[in-house]
Each structure stands twice: as C-alpha cells, then as structure tokens.
C-alpha cells in the first residue's frame, strides 16, 4: 500500500478545525476530538467531499496503537506484537503462517463437506480464505478488518465503555466487485458480503470489508511493516 503522506490529501488534525493539506505528520499528531456522533459524521462528510477520488472505509478501535517512533499504526493481526510497537519475532511469524495454512485447509475441507455455496471459488483464491478466517477470528491473517458503515465502526470503537474511542477513516482508491485489486496503490479490498454465503448473516449486517497488500505476502520471509492507506482522520 501507499504510505500515508506519499500523496497530497485533505484531512483534519488536532491543530485545526478545517480540513487542509497534510502529510504523514498526521500519524504522529493527536487525534481530532469530537463531541458526538453527529460531530464525527459531519467531519467525515467534509472528508468525503474534499477527497472525492477516494472511497472512505472505517475502522473503530478502543486504543490508538503506536509504533516505536510514536506514530499511529494499523497492522493486520498476523503482524501484531502487542505492547512493543514492533513486528513479531521470526519464530512467532513462522508459527502464525503455519497455523494460517492449516486453517485454510480446514476451511476448504469444511466447505466441501457441507457443499456450501462458493466452495470452488474459495478453493481457488487464497485471499477469500483469509477474509473469512480473519472476519470470524479463527486465526491471525495478513488482512485488516474495516467497514463501510460509520455507525458500525463507532460501535466497535466504544463497545468496551471506556472514556476514549478511536475511529479511523481510510481512503481507498476504488471499490468494484467482490475483490478490488489496485496495482498502483498495492492494495486489495475484499467485500465480505460477496465472499460469505447467505447463511453467514454477520458480514452482511456489518457491511464488512478487509484490506490487504497486493500482491499479498504469504510467508514470514515476506514480512514488512504494514503501511497505512492514503488518507486518514483519527477521531477520539
């Protein structure tokens, strides 16, 4: 993916109340404080208007995770090492990828046994297997959960009842079909409603999407610090 700051974007920071051109400094800035859901929705509306070449997707978290330099990071579960700000060790990564491969096989076998819709496509496309395993938290994957619904993101961010909650607004180049791959941005966007069978109700209700590298990295040897999408508002 493009690292934030590689292109000109209009967004908010804690220093200003009007969306303006910024760079990767936003990753180090404090979150923009909002006082209500309507305040958040109004800010997002301005971002959508001013960044019309991008499609907004949202992620809600109870914490703003920082790297060792104090920069905000959004990492897929397979690359997280909680409390350190670093990537996991080589040993941990190898173990996680082995578990992921085993989970993929079990998922394909179960789809075949149950004769579920989409089993042929699932067997062919690894990214679809990752999407289902990540969404249902079966094991760690190289994908990041997001949603097209601001309400859903805000709900996830505040579900533990803490005083602070964080909503990230991510600018995606485009979305079309079940899987959208952008070679220019190095990004894949997976729409869960087009991946999961109709019997899986949750992905449809949550308007779930997943983001991943394109082309995807599939082993510990390909590990990289997971870069951030192109523009972002962090609202606390």
N, C-alpha and C positions, 0 to 999 in steps of 0.2 A: 504494500500500500504506500501511497504518498505520505510522507511525514508532514504533519501539520506545520505550516509555515513555508512550504515549498511553493505555494501559490498565494496570490493576494485574496484575502477573504474579508468579509464584513461580519463582525461579531461584537459581543459585549465583553467587557472586563469589569472587575470590581472598581476600576478607576473612573468609569464613565457610564452615563445612563443612555447614551445614544450609540447605536451600532456603528463601528468605524473600522477602517483597515487595520489589520493587526498581523502579527507573525507568531512564531512558536512561543513567544513570551507568555501567551495566554496559558500555556501549560504550567507555568510557574506562578502565575497570578492567583490571587484568591478568587474563590467562586463569587459570582454575582448573586447577591442576596435578593430573594423575592419574598413577598409577604403573604401571598395567597396563590391558589391555583390559577385564578384569573390573571394575576400579575405574571405568572410563569407563561401562561398561554399567550398573553399579549407580547411578551418578549420573543417567543417562538414565532409568532405571526410576523414580526418585523424581520427576523432572520430569514424566514421563508421568502418574504418579498424581496429582500436585498440580495439574496443568494439564489436567484431564480434558476441557475444552471444546475443546482443540486437538489436531491430529494432528501428530506430530513428523516432520519430514524432515531429512536430514543433508547436510552438505557438508564434505568434507575438503580442506584446503589445507596446503602446507608453510610458508606465511607468513601472518601476521595483518596484512593491509593496513590502513593508517591514512590518514585524511584530513588536511588541513592543521591541524585542531584536535586531532589525536591520537586521534580516535575510530575504532574499528573500522568498516570499510565492506565491504559485499558488493555489487559492481556487476556488471551484465552486461558482456560483452566489448565491446559497442559503445560503452560509456561509460567505458572504462578508459583512463587515461593513466599508465602505469607509472612509479613513481618520483616523481610530482608530488603525489599526493593530490587532484588536481583533475579536472574533466571535460576531455575533449579540446577542441581549438580548433574553431571553427565550420567551418573548411575541412576538418579531419580528419573531423568528423562527417558533413558533406555527402558526402565521398568514401566513407565507410563505408556510408551508406544507399544510395548509388547502386550500390555493389558488392552489397549485400544484395538489392536489387530485381533485379539481373541474375542473381544466384544462384537466386532464387526461380523466375524464368522458366526457367532451365536445368533446375532440378529438376522442374518440372511437365512440361516437354518430354520429359525422360528417362522419367518415369513413364508418359507416354502412349506413347512409342516402345516401351517394354518391356511395356506393358499390365499394369502392376503393380496389385496389389490396393490399393484405396483411392485411386485416381488422381482420381476425381471429387470426393471429399471434399477431397483435397489442393488441387485447383484452386480450390475454393470458399473454403477457410479459410486465411487468411494465417498464423495462429498455428501451424498444423500444419507449414507450410513452414519457419517459423522454428525450430520444435522439432527437425526433422531436420537442418537446416543447422547448428544450434548443437551438437547432440549429436555430430555427426561432424566438427566443427571445420572446416567448409567456409569459413565467413566469420563475421565478428562479427555478433551479433544482440542484441536487447533482452531476451534471456532468460537466466536463471541456472540452471546445472546443479545438481541435488540428487538424492538417492536416498532410498529408504525403508529401505535396509539400513545399519545402523550399521557392520557389518563392511566393506562396500564403501567407505563414507566414510573409515573409519580406514585402509584400504588405500591410497586415493588420497592421504591426508594424509602417509603415511610412505613412499611409494614411492621417493623420491629418497635415502632413507637418512640424512637429516640428523638432528641430535640433537633437534630440536623438530618437532612436528607439531600441527596445529590442526584440531579437529573442531567444527563449528558445528551446534547443534540449533535448528531453526527451527519455530516454532509456526504451523501452518496452520489456518484456521477449519474446513474440512471438505474431503473429497475424495469425489467421486462421478462415475463415468463417465470418459470419455477426457479431457474438459476440464471443470474446475470453475471457474466464474466467480463471484466474490463482489463485488457492487457495494459492499457496506458496507465491506469491507476493501480494495477497489481492487486485487484480486489475481486472477490466473488461474493455475491449476495444471494442467499437461499431463502425462498419464501416457503415457510413451513406448511401453509395451507395447501400448497401444491405438492408437497412431499409426503405428508402423513395421510393415511387412509381416512375415509369419512368417520370411521368408528373412533378415531382419536380426536375427541372434541376439543381438548385444551388448546392445541395450536391455533385452531380456527377462532376461538373466543379471544385469545390473547394477541391476535394479529402479529404472530411471531415471525421474526426473520433471524438469520445468522450471517455473520460476516467472517470471511476468511481470506487468506492470501491466494493470489492467482499468479502462476500455478501453485497449488498447495504443496507445502513441505510435508513429507510423510515419514520422516525418521528423525531420530535425535541428532544425527550428523548434520541435518539441515537447519538446526535451531538458530533463530535470530531473535533479537529483541523485537517484540511485536510493535510495529509503528502505528500511529494513530491516523484516522481518516482526516479529511481535508479541512473541515471547519467544525468548531465546537463551542457551545455555550455550556458552562458549568453553573448550574443554579443551585444554591443552597437553601 
